[in-house]
Amino acid sequence: MRILIVDDERPARDKMRRMLAQEPGISAIEEARDGVEALERLSTFAPDVLMLDIQMPEITGFDVAASLPEPAPLVVFVTAYDEYAIRAFDANAIDYLLKPYDQVRLQRAMQRVRERLPQRAVTAAALAEALPAVAQLLVPERNGTRVVKVDDIQWIETADNYVILHTAEGEPLMRQTLAGLLDKLGPRFIRCHRRAAVQLNWIASIVNLEKGDGELLLRGDARVPLSRQYRADVEARLVSLCK
């Protein structure tokens, strides 16, 4: 079992880590200092469980839970506020730990997690080839957080340690690797260039260039590079969508 502790307070993360160290069956524990970092860690750490605080700067625990890709990690909300309990279970939380909790209470939560892990494994296998359930991405910006609908993303471009999400409404910058984001978004997107990927249903046509390279003309007239290395895969996926 792999657990990601998400809390903006260091003492709270330390306490959770100490208590989890006494629980059996845990192979790895890592930490995130806020919701933004938690979402970044999903593709690199691939946790089975999130021990998730609710009140955090920029992105709340509920925002994180709503943005999890399928198969989503199991979520245990950990908070000092009891007024969020109903909303937490509406968000499909496994449990709701109210601070300050003790080892006995944590053990009960972990038992519930263990009972649900086999079901999550079955769900993961069933969804291996299915479209992900994540419908939106949360992109932190200087004055707040932008909600970007996945359906609106036409193509994605790398920019150092970031990706640019090209939409009709703008081009927000997200701290994420292209490979990690594609793992989250699933088969509706395909890499078409070393530095680019495209959402298949936005492609209108393929324009031929020299030496086997090309361009993808998208609905809305955007042009995306198509290298010969990826051209056969893109064409095969387009053909499969027509069947």
Number of C-alpha atoms within 10 A of each C-alpha: 14 16 23 25 25 30 26 19 12 13 10 17 20 14 12 20 17 11 14 18 13 11 13 10 11 12 9 13 16 16 20 19 17 24 28 22 14 23 22 17 18 21 18 10 15 13 20 20 21 26 24 29 27 25 18 18 13 17 21 17 26 19 15 21 23 17 18 19 22 19 20 22 21 22 24 24 25 25 23 14 12 11 9 15 17 11 11 20 15 9 14 12 18 19 21 22 23 16 12 10 14 13 14 10 12 19 16 13 16 19 11 14 19 14 11 13 16 11 10 17 13 11 14 15 11 11 14 13 10 13 15 19 17 18 15 19 21 20 18 18 12 7 7 11 14 14 13 18 13 16 13 16 21 23 25 26 22 19 16 10 10 14 21 20 21 18 19 11 9 11 15 16 18 20 18 19 18 22 12 14 18 18 14 19 21 18 16 16 23 20 23 26 19 14 15 20 22 26 21 19 14 19 20 14 12 18 13 12 12 7 8 11 16 19 19 22 18 20 13 12 10 17 17 22 19 26 20 17 13 15 19 12 14 21 11 10 15 14 10 9 9 6 5
